[in-house]
Amino acid sequence: MLLILFYLNSLSFNQIRTRLMWNFGQIAPLDEIIQLKEKYKFRVLLDESNSFGVLGKSGRGLTEHYDVPVDKIDIITAAMGHALASEGGFCTGSHRVVDHQRLSSSGYVFSASLPPYLASAAIAAIDVIEENPQLITKLRNNSKLLSTAIFFMFLQIRIVGNTRPGTCKRYMSPLVFLRLKKSTGSVKSDLQLLEDLADRVVKEHSVFVTTSKRSFVDKCSLPVGIRIYVSAAHTESDLQKACESLKSVAASLFTD
């Protein structure tokens, strides 16, 4: 799943806002959410910031990933600072929704316009994705390769977040989140153990991984873990090295 937040607005209908959750790499079951929308008559606001240019056959995001028609989504938003390597963002929807937001939202009143060069940079990035569909395929294959290798390699660490049991969407997320299979009994101790693991992997093997940090916007206690980001630029040998490095350091660390 992705981050799913429920709101109740003045018209008494629920809104769901989803995205590829950057903490755990979780992918929301959008097809199931749409089924609930049609049954219970709420609106869906979809944040594609982390999935646009990443998920789907051509990188169009979560709707393409699950073959959900775009017109089933009321509003789609995304930041352009991720896959598009630019800044700013966009918000899209039906003509009725766009006209309402354009005239009524506070962002229209208080926000500055996006500089043309940032829009041009985002357009150029989209052109690259459209002209090189093999990038999306390579990213998907790399994500599956790393997740599968880690899944079968480690006894002390488990993958969470990027698996949807019983579907072919398994291991699609390029963000691999690792947690301890057995906690030390203290969040502080767990985090220190994982930080030691991350530090040794980068110092001894020049492989950079990062431990999860709680953001100031997080309203609940999040589990600690290690995040690994997969890129289309990674080679198979890069990913094998990352796995072997984690395995080597983990074997030493967990037996000390």
N, C-alpha and C positions, 0 to 999 in steps of 0.2 A: 504494500500500500504506500501511498504518498501521505504527506501531511494533509489531514482533512479537518477543517474547521467549520463548525456549524454556527450560523447566526440567525437571529430572528429580526426581521425588519418591520416597519410600520404597517406593511400590507399583510403581515402574518403569513409569509411563506419563507421556507428555509432556503438558505444559500449555502452551497458547498464550494470551497475553494481548495483546489488540489495542486500539487506540484511534485516533481521528483525531489524527494526530501534530501537536502544536502548533507544532513547528519548521517543518514544510514543508507542512502542510495535506494530507498524504497520506491517502488513504482505503484501508483494507485490503480486499482481495478476499475478503470473508467467505464468499461462496458457494463459492469454491475451497478455503478453509480447512476448511469443513464437509465437503467431499468428501474431503479428506485425513483429517479426523477419523474419518469413517465407515470409511475404508480401513485406517487404522493404529491406531485405537482409543485416541486420547488425549482429554483433556478440554480444553475451551475456556473460558477466563476472559476475559470481554469488558469492557473499560473504556470506557464510553460518555460519559465526562466532557465531551469536546469535541464529541460527535455527538448527544447527547440534546437534543432541542429544536431541532435544526439539520437533520439529515439525515432522509430519508424523507418520504413524502407528507404525513404529519401530524406530523412531528417526533419520531417514536418512536425514531429513531436508526438505527444501522447495520443492524440486523436488518430493519427496514422498508425501508431503502434498497435492499437486495438481495433482499427478499422471502424472507428466511430465517425459518422458524418459531422463535419464542422458545425453545421446548422443546428445540431443537437446541443451545442454549448452556447450559453447566453452571452458570456463575455470571456475573451481570451486575452491575457496579458503576458508579457515577457520582458525581462531585462535584456539588453543587447551587450552586456559586458561579459557574457559567458562564451558560447560557441561562436558568436559573431565578432568577438574581440573589439567591441566598440564601447560606447557608453549610452546612457539613456534607456528608453524602452518604448514599447508600443502597447496599445489597447485596441482591440477590435471586437466587433459584434454585428448585429443586424443594423440596418439604417435607423430604425427606431431607437435602439439603445445608444448608438453613436451620437445621434442628434440630441438626445436627452443629456448625455454625459458632457457633450461639448458645451451646452448652454448652462447646465446646472451644477457641474462639479466644481469644487473649490480649486482643483488643479488648473482649470481653465483660467481662473482669475489670478492665481498667485504664482504659477510656474512660468519659467522662461522657455522660449521655444528651443527645440533641439538645434544645435549648430549644424549647418549643411554638411560640413566635412565628416561629422559623426554619422549622419544618415548615409552619406556616400560610402563610408567605410563598411557600414552594415550591409548595404546593397552589394558591395564588392564581395563580402564574405558569403552572402547568399549565392552569388554567381559561382563562387568557387565550389560550394557544396553541390549546386545543381549540375555543374559541368564535370564534377568528379564524384559520382555516386559510389565509387569504390572506397572512398574515405569512410562513409557510413558503414559499409560492409566490413571494412577492416576494423573499425572501432567495435562493432558488434562481435566479430570473431575474437578480437583481443580480450574483450570483456569475458567472453565465455571461456577462453583459454586460461586466463588468470584465475577466475573463480573456480573452475573445475580442478586446476592444479592445487590450489590452496585447500579445497574441500577434501581432497583425497590425501593430502600431505601432512596435515597438522592434527595432532591429538590434543594439544593444549588450547588451541584457538579455534573458534568456529565463525563461520560467515553468517551474518544476519542481514536482512533488509532487501537483498536483490533476488529473492526467490519467491515465486508464487507457485505453491505446490499444485500438481495436477494439470499444469498448462505448459505450453511450449514457450512461454515467456521467461523461462528459468535462465538466470545468469545473463540478463540483458543489460543490466545497469553497469555503466563504466565506473561507478563509484562503489568500491568494495569495502565493506565495513566489517572489521574483525573484533570479536569480543572474547574475553577469557571464558573457557568452558566452565571453569570452577573458580568462583571468586575467592579472594583471600579473606573475605569477611568484612572488608573495609573499602569504601569507594576510594579513599585517599591512597591506600596501599595498592589497590588495583591500578590506579592511574600511574603511580610511581613505577610499578612493574612494567607497564606498557611503555612509559616514557624511556625507561632504561633499554627496553627492546628497540624502540625507534632510534635512540641515540647510538646504540651499538651497530645497528644495521647501516646507518649512514657513515659512521666513522670507520668501520671495518670493511664495508663492502661498497660504499659510495652509492647506496640505494636510499632515496629519500622517501620516507613515509611520515605521517603526522598523526599525533594523538588527537582525539576529539576534544574540543573545548566548549564549554557552555557559553552560549551567546547571551547578551543582555536582553534579547527579545524572547528567549526561551522562558516559558512560564512554569515549566515542570522540571523535575530532576531527570536529566538524561543519563543513560548508561555510558560509561567510559569505554573507549575502544580505539582502534587504529583505523585510519582512513587511507585507502590507496586509490589513486586516480589513474585510470587507464586512458591512453591517448591513441589515436589512429597512427601517430608517428612512432609508437613503440614497435619494435621488432619482436619476433618470437623469442629470440635470444635474450632480449631485455627482460621480458616477462619471466622467462625461465630463471634468469639470474636473480630477479626479485624474489621468486619463490624459494630458491635454494638458499639465498641469504637469510630470509626470514626463518627458514627451517633450521639453518645452522646456528643462528643466534638464539632462537627459542630453545633448541635442544640443550644448549649450554646454560642459558639463563634459568630454565625451569628445573635444572638438576643441581644448580649451585646451592 
